[in-house]
Amino acid sequence: MKKILVLCVLIFMISCKNESKKEAEQSKVKTTIKESFPNELGEVFKKHGGIENWRKIQLLSFNKGEEVHTADLYSRKTVINSPKYSLGFDGKNVWLDEEVEGSFKGNPEFYYNLYFYFYAMPFVLADDGITYDKVPAISFDDIEYPGYKISYEANIGSSPEDNYIIYYHPNTYQMEWLAYTVTFNSKKPSEKYSIIRYNKWENTNGIVLPKEITWYKKDDNGNPTTPARPATEFTLPLLSEVSLGASFFEKPQ
């Protein structure tokens, strides 16, 4: 919780790249990226900066409101800092630290990587242990958006029963929509999909990252209709080829 000025720390670590390289390599242990995927998805990844460029990145940070989300892309260790609480995943356990008990509303085990997944789209859908299936397109404003369903092999992640569907623009291949299921509590497969529109993107060091997303309502055919809630904005994106030490992701003493 006492971890403040997170972005300053990150920038400092980047400037000290050579000094930190050895420790960064030690954290590169868990998550791998698939070597092949459907051609259309390859074009989507290419539109957003390319898998090869994404593989060079070790650390991702962004702001969601007052929260600063920082994640190691290889170990998937994560920290979320805010003025009233911090929570994270140290590689083994999910932890929560609050200035005042009850400051954080929600389930830390469900929340700690929720927005990381939304923010790291579409590249997070190139992790190993994923299978791809083409699905019918959805329609919005007279445009048909082709889609691919992403499902996980058993024992991959905390909710391997979750499914995602990525929809992209048929001409530009830019990701436009994400449908997803939530099975964290039930631990059972679900066909109840929520859908998000990726309204705005921004280029950060050659990687195209989301700047604004909006949850949408759907019609009976699964096509998005109108916004279901106000847009969620992301600010202060930061990508680094150098990670942070393990202590950064541990619960404060």
Secondary structure, 3 states (H helix, E strand, C coil): CCCCCHHHHHHHHHHCHHHHHHHHHHHCCCCCECCCCCHHHHHHHHHCCCHHHHHHCCEEEEEECCEEEEEECCCCCEEEECCCEEEEECCCCEEEEECCCCCCCCCHHHHCCHHHHHHCCCHHHHECCEEEEEEEEEEECCEEEEEEEEEECCCCCCCCCCEEEEEECCCCCCEEEEEECCCCCCCCCCCCCEEEEEEEEEEECCEEEEEEEEEEEECCCCCEEEECCCCEECEEEEEECCCCCHHHHCCCC
